[in-house]
Amino acid sequence: MNSMNGYYYEELAVGMSAEFSKTVSEADIYGFAGISGDFNPVHVNEEYAQTTMFKGRIAHGMLSAAFVSTVLGTKLPGPGCIYVSQSLKFKAPVRIGDTVTARVEVTALVPEKKFVTLKTSCLVGGKLVMDGEATLMVASKEA
């Protein structure tokens, strides 16, 4: 792998994994709201959020999903890969100050399409907050 091209398809193997961690800040939540247009008050209004089942503000679920995208696009498979699909299940809220660790692990390879399937997850303090599966197209050395 190099900085301009991630792993080539032929370099991937089932079991390979990578991670990215980030502590979620107030600025991250407002930045994500601004970029996405999602100003749901459970994310940006503490007074409102106190009245919900979460008893306080929570980060956008898709912010954690974006951390998965960070791992895929920068580490494994890395630069040059193309997202084909992603399934997600949100298991628990992420709050300001939580450190989210996004992890991906290669689970399958599809040689005829040069696709790689990866288990995707996000954890906070060892607790699963999001899981899913991603499929990506990866460049071949032969191309």
C-alpha positions as CSV (number, residue, x, y, z in Angstrom):
1,M,0.0,0.0,0.0
2,N,1.1,3.6,-0.7
3,S,-0.4,7.0,-0.1
4,M,-1.8,7.4,-3.6
5,N,-3.1,3.8,-4.1
6,G,-4.3,1.6,-1.3
7,Y,-4.0,-2.1,-1.4
8,Y,-4.5,-3.8,-4.8
9,Y,-7.1,-6.5,-4.9
10,E,-4.4,-9.2,-5.1
11,E,-2.8,-7.9,-1.8
12,L,-6.0,-8.4,0.2
13,A,-6.8,-11.4,2.4
14,V,-9.6,-12.5,4.6
15,G,-8.9,-11.4,8.2
16,M,-7.0,-8.2,7.4
17,S,-8.2,-5.3,9.6
18,A,-7.7,-1.6,10.3
19,E,-9.0,1.0,12.7
20,F,-9.5,4.7,13.2
21,S,-10.4,6.5,16.4
22,K,-11.7,9.9,17.1
23,T,-13.2,11.7,20.1
24,V,-16.4,13.3,19.2
25,S,-16.6,17.0,20.0
26,E,-19.3,19.7,20.0
27,A,-17.7,21.1,16.8
28,D,-17.9,17.7,15.1
29,I,-21.7,17.5,15.7
30,Y,-22.3,21.1,14.5
31,G,-20.0,20.6,11.6
32,F,-21.8,17.4,10.6
33,A,-25.2,19.1,11.0
34,G,-24.0,21.9,8.8
35,I,-22.7,19.6,6.0
36,S,-25.6,17.2,6.1
37,G,-28.4,19.6,6.8
38,D,-29.5,17.3,9.7
39,F,-30.4,19.7,12.5
40,N,-32.5,17.3,14.4
41,P,-32.8,18.8,17.9
42,V,-31.7,15.6,19.5
43,H,-28.2,16.4,18.1
44,V,-28.1,20.2,18.6
45,N,-30.5,21.3,21.3
46,E,-29.7,20.1,24.9
47,E,-33.0,21.3,26.4
48,Y,-35.0,19.3,23.8
49,A,-32.6,16.3,24.0
50,Q,-33.1,16.1,27.8
51,T,-36.8,15.3,27.1
52,T,-35.9,12.2,24.9
53,M,-35.1,8.6,25.9
54,F,-31.4,9.6,25.6
55,K,-31.6,12.3,28.3
56,G,-29.2,14.4,26.5
57,R,-27.7,15.2,23.1
58,I,-26.3,12.4,20.9
59,A,-24.1,12.5,17.8
60,H,-25.6,11.7,14.4
61,G,-25.4,8.0,13.7
62,M,-24.0,8.8,10.3
63,L,-21.1,10.6,11.9
64,S,-19.9,7.2,13.2
65,A,-20.6,5.7,9.8
66,A,-18.3,8.4,8.3
67,F,-15.5,7.2,10.6
68,V,-15.9,3.8,8.9
69,S,-15.6,5.5,5.5
70,T,-12.3,7.1,6.9
71,V,-10.9,3.6,7.6
72,L,-12.0,2.3,4.2
73,G,-10.7,5.2,2.2
74,T,-7.4,5.8,3.9
75,K,-6.3,2.5,5.4
76,L,-8.1,-0.7,4.2
77,P,-8.4,-1.1,1.3
78,G,-7.3,2.5,1.2
79,P,-7.0,5.3,-1.4
80,G,-8.6,4.5,-4.8
81,C,-11.2,2.0,-3.5
82,I,-14.9,2.6,-4.5
83,Y,-17.8,2.1,-2.1
84,V,-20.5,-0.2,-3.6
85,S,-22.7,-0.8,-0.6
86,Q,-23.0,-0.4,3.1
87,S,-25.5,-1.8,5.6
88,L,-25.7,-0.3,9.1
89,K,-27.3,-1.1,12.5
90,F,-27.1,1.5,15.2
91,K,-26.9,-0.2,18.6
92,A,-26.2,2.6,21.1
93,P,-25.9,6.4,21.2
94,V,-22.6,8.3,20.9
95,R,-22.2,11.4,23.0
96,I,-20.0,14.4,23.0
97,G,-16.6,13.3,24.5
98,D,-17.0,9.7,23.5
99,T,-14.0,8.2,21.6
100,V,-15.3,6.2,18.7
101,T,-13.2,3.4,17.2
102,A,-14.2,2.4,13.7
103,R,-12.9,-1.0,12.7
104,V,-13.1,-2.9,9.4
105,E,-12.2,-6.5,8.7
106,V,-12.0,-8.3,5.4
107,T,-14.5,-11.2,5.4
108,A,-14.8,-12.1,1.7
109,L,-13.2,-11.5,-1.7
110,V,-15.1,-11.8,-5.1
111,P,-12.3,-12.2,-7.7
112,E,-14.5,-11.9,-10.8
113,K,-15.7,-8.4,-9.8
114,K,-12.6,-7.4,-7.7
115,F,-15.0,-6.7,-4.8
116,V,-14.0,-7.0,-1.2
117,T,-16.6,-7.4,1.6
118,L,-15.7,-6.1,5.1
119,K,-17.4,-6.3,8.5
120,T,-17.7,-2.8,9.8
121,S,-18.1,-1.7,13.4
122,C,-17.8,1.3,15.7
123,L,-17.1,0.9,19.4
124,V,-17.1,3.3,22.4
125,G,-15.2,2.0,25.4
126,G,-15.4,-1.5,24.0
127,K,-19.2,-1.3,23.6
128,L,-20.6,-1.9,20.1
129,V,-22.5,1.3,19.0
130,M,-22.8,0.4,15.3
131,D,-22.2,-2.6,13.1
132,G,-22.6,-3.5,9.5
133,E,-21.1,-4.7,6.3
134,A,-19.5,-2.9,3.4
135,T,-18.7,-3.9,-0.2
136,L,-16.0,-2.1,-2.1
137,M,-14.5,-2.3,-5.6
138,V,-10.7,-2.4,-5.5
139,A,-8.2,-1.8,-8.3
140,S,-6.3,-4.8,-9.6
141,K,-2.5,-4.9,-10.3
142,E,-3.5,-6.4,-13.6
143,A,-5.5,-3.3,-14.7
